[in-house]
Amino acid sequence: MSEWVCISIEALTLFINWQETLVKIGWNAIVNDASNMMEGG
């Protein structure tokens, strides 16, 4: 049982880190698009 709990915690941590990474990548893409529009517009 304790092994399963450890695996679950690791999986949850990985999932949270992955979501944070996606958010950062997405935010950077939005910022880059916005600055490109400003320069081009």
N, C-alpha and C positions, 0 to 999 in steps of 0.2 A: 504493500500500500504506500509506504513512504517513498519508494522508488518512483511510483506513478505520480505522486505529488510533485517530486523534484522535476520530472519530465514535463509536467503540466506548467510549472512555474517557468521553466526554461522556454517552453513554447510560447507562453504568454509574453515573456520579456522580448523574445525575438519578434513576435507579432507587433508589439507596441513600438519597438525600435524601427521596424519596417514601415509602419504607418507614419511615424515621425519623419523618416527619410523621404517618403512619398510626398508628405506635406511640404517639406523644405524644397524638394525638387519642383513641385508644382508652383510654389510661391515664387521661386527664382524664375521659372519660366514666365509667370505672369508679369513679374517686374521687368524682365528683359523685353517682353512684347510691348509693355507700356512705354518703356524708354525708346524702343525702336519707333513706335508710333509718333512719339513726341518729336524725335529727330527728323523723321520722314515727313511729318504732317505739316 
